[in-house]
């Protein structure tokens, strides 16, 4: 039986559908349902809420900006899934904070820094780099050597999910994530550009000189942050995503380079 794992907390009880896939009556990928992001395909992928998708995309972008391979991104995502379920928590065990539950008292940084996802991810990767032979370690072993958790075995529970996320968010899989929502925020063009440069790198949202994988990495980052910045349409390499459908579809008019459009202002 193939199982779709929901990574969203507090959305109601899961029930077993007739197709043998775990589903929920609360979430829906149909217009009018609550915002949701799907990584992979229905029936074999994973659903996240917008906050989780934004944080996962940031973790992946910071890793690739640092020149690290997908294995490092998988390690970081598995760690964040275990520690916070990809939520930027302002609390935790003792003084633990943020996506990775890093502790100021253990030299990870100041509280405000650890609650900044780009900083938290960068700090995680910095410590990962210092572990000799981390490239050959399993996801769980590498995560434990960074985190020094009381029980490092739990990281292995998230390895499959983390690898699926990493493949989509690093561009290894084209059009690997789609987010569906009806309530985009007010367009924030300048904020979007600044965030892209901070997380992706100086090239930001430009895909003119990018490889296929890097172009899709940028597109995945944009879709994951679309609701936050008011983006409702993204096109790349013959495919187009829209916020109302939540899916990438073939589009003969889509240019090779990334194009995006802002939507109407959300009522407040």
Secondary structure, DSSP 8 states (H G I E B T S, - for coil): ----EE--SSS---EE-TTSSEE-SS--SSTTS--EEEES-TTTSEEE-HHHHHHHHHHHHHHHHTT--HHHHHHHHHHHHHHHSS---S--STTEETTTTEEGGGTS--HHHHTSHHHHHHHHHHHHHTSTTGGGS-HHHHHHHHH--S-GGGGGGGHHHHHHHHHHHTTSSTT-EEEE-S---S--HHHHHHHHHHHT-TTTT--TT--HHHHHHHHHHHHHTHHHHTEEEEEETTEEEETTT-SEEE-TT--SS-EEEE------
